[in-house]
Amino acid sequence: VQFVESGGGLVQPGGSLRLSCATSGFPFSNYDLAWYRRAPGKGRELVATITSTRGRTEYADSVKGRVTISRDNLKNTVYLQMNNLKPEDTAVYYCNSRTVTTLWAYWGRGTQVTVSS
């Protein structure tokens, strides 16, 4: 099982980023998935979720209206489009299953998002 996050970077407030999470080693289309983030000195926070087949999405209040999660079940990849970024979005972003599953034994290295002027 692998999760490989990419697409992070340094961006000014109000900017945009598109994060990608390429996965392998498990039946991707069977799992509800999520993006999480961990800011310096804070615990892991659930950012957005997407169900396995219907693609129903949910978002944390802190990002609602600025973030869109999507998935490509043919490419085994989940995405996070982030717009109007704020300094408080600065964190390392990870993807994994939406709920606690055996996949939680496998976390990627994450991708760093830094929002600063």
Backbone torsions as a table, in degrees:
resi	resn	phi	psi	omega
1	VAL	NA	132.5	177.2
2	GLN	-140.6	141.5	169.3
3	PHE	-123.1	123.7	-179.9
4	VAL	-124.9	104.0	-178.2
5	GLU	-88.7	145.3	178.1
6	SER	-153.8	170.3	174.9
7	GLY	103.3	-5.0	178.7
8	GLY	-73.0	177.3	179.4
9	GLY	166.0	-170.7	176.9
10	LEU	-97.7	126.6	-178.2
11	VAL	-140.4	149.9	178.1
12	GLN	-77.8	155.8	174.5
13	PRO	-53.1	136.8	-176.5
14	GLY	90.7	-8.7	-179.4
15	GLY	-80.6	-177.9	-176.8
16	SER	-131.8	153.3	173.0
17	LEU	-144.9	151.7	172.5
18	ARG	-121.2	113.7	179.1
19	LEU	-91.1	146.1	175.8
20	SER	-125.6	149.4	175.7
21	CYS	-134.9	104.3	177.2
22	ALA	-87.5	133.0	-176.0
23	THR	-124.0	161.6	175.8
24	SER	-159.8	160.6	172.4
25	GLY	91.5	3.6	177.2
26	PHE	-151.0	162.0	-179.4
27	PRO	-74.0	88.2	-171.7
28	PHE	-50.1	-47.4	-172.7
29	SER	-70.0	-9.0	179.7
30	ASN	-87.9	-10.7	-171.0
31	TYR	-110.5	136.5	163.0
32	ASP	-71.9	136.8	-174.8
33	LEU	-123.2	167.7	-176.5
34	ALA	-152.9	156.9	166.8
35	TRP	-105.1	138.1	176.4
36	TYR	-124.7	165.0	173.5
37	ARG	-145.7	154.5	176.8
38	ARG	-132.9	113.9	177.6
39	ALA	-87.4	158.1	179.9
40	PRO	-54.1	126.5	177.1
41	GLY	76.8	7.7	-178.0
42	LYS	-124.5	165.6	177.9
43	GLY	-81.2	175.3	178.7
44	ARG	-69.7	135.8	-178.5
45	GLU	-120.8	133.4	175.2
46	LEU	-75.9	125.8	-176.6
47	VAL	-100.8	-49.4	-175.4
48	ALA	-157.1	150.0	178.3
49	THR	-132.0	157.0	177.6
50	ILE	-146.0	133.8	-178.5
51	THR	-77.0	167.2	-167.7
52	SER	-70.0	-46.2	-172.9
53	THR	-113.2	-43.6	-178.0
54	ARG	-81.2	-14.9	177.7
55	GLY	69.1	29.3	177.2
56	ARG	-71.1	136.7	-173.6
57	THR	-117.1	153.2	173.3
58	GLU	-141.5	151.4	-175.5
59	TYR	-135.2	149.3	171.6
60	ALA	-66.9	147.9	-179.7
61	ASP	-57.6	-31.6	-176.0
62	SER	-67.9	-19.2	-178.1
63	VAL	-121.4	-4.6	-175.6
64	LYS	-56.4	132.4	-179.9
65	GLY	89.8	-11.0	-178.7
66	ARG	-118.1	-13.2	-171.5
67	VAL	-128.8	143.3	176.0
68	THR	-132.6	124.3	175.5
69	ILE	-98.5	142.3	177.5
70	SER	-148.2	168.6	-179.7
71	ARG	-145.4	154.1	175.0
72	ASP	-124.5	103.8	-175.6
73	ASN	-72.3	-11.7	175.3
74	LEU	-85.7	-31.4	-179.5
75	LYS	-97.4	-1.1	-178.4
76	ASN	53.6	43.4	-175.4
77	THR	-133.0	141.1	174.9
78	VAL	-118.5	145.5	-174.0
79	TYR	-123.5	158.4	173.0
80	LEU	-139.7	107.7	175.4
81	GLN	-87.7	122.4	-176.8
82	MET	-119.8	122.8	-179.9
83	ASN	-120.2	163.3	178.2
84	ASN	47.4	50.8	-175.6
85	LEU	-64.8	145.9	-179.1
86	LYS	-120.6	157.3	178.8
87	PRO	-55.2	-32.5	-179.9
88	GLU	-72.2	-5.9	173.3
89	ASP	-82.5	-6.8	179.0
90	THR	-60.3	122.3	-176.1
91	ALA	-178.1	171.3	167.2
92	VAL	-93.8	129.8	-175.9
93	TYR	-105.9	134.6	-178.3
94	TYR	-129.3	156.6	170.5
95	CYS	-121.4	153.8	176.8
96	ASN	-172.9	-172.0	179.7
97	SER	-69.3	155.3	-175.6
98	ARG	-68.5	-36.1	178.4
99	THR	-117.0	172.1	-179.3
100	VAL	-68.7	116.3	176.4
101	THR	-134.9	-178.1	176.6
102	THR	-61.8	-20.4	179.1
103	LEU	-64.7	-23.2	-178.7
104	TRP	-68.1	-7.4	172.7
105	ALA	-77.1	-11.5	-175.6
106	TYR	-125.3	106.2	176.9
107	TRP	-116.0	140.8	175.9
108	GLY	-76.0	-176.6	-179.9
109	ARG	-82.0	-12.6	179.7
110	GLY	80.0	172.5	176.1
111	THR	-131.9	131.5	-174.2
112	GLN	-81.4	128.0	172.2
113	VAL	-115.1	123.6	178.3
114	THR	-124.7	121.8	179.8
115	VAL	-111.8	112.0	-175.2
116	SER	-159.1	146.9	175.4
117	SER	-93.2	NA	NA
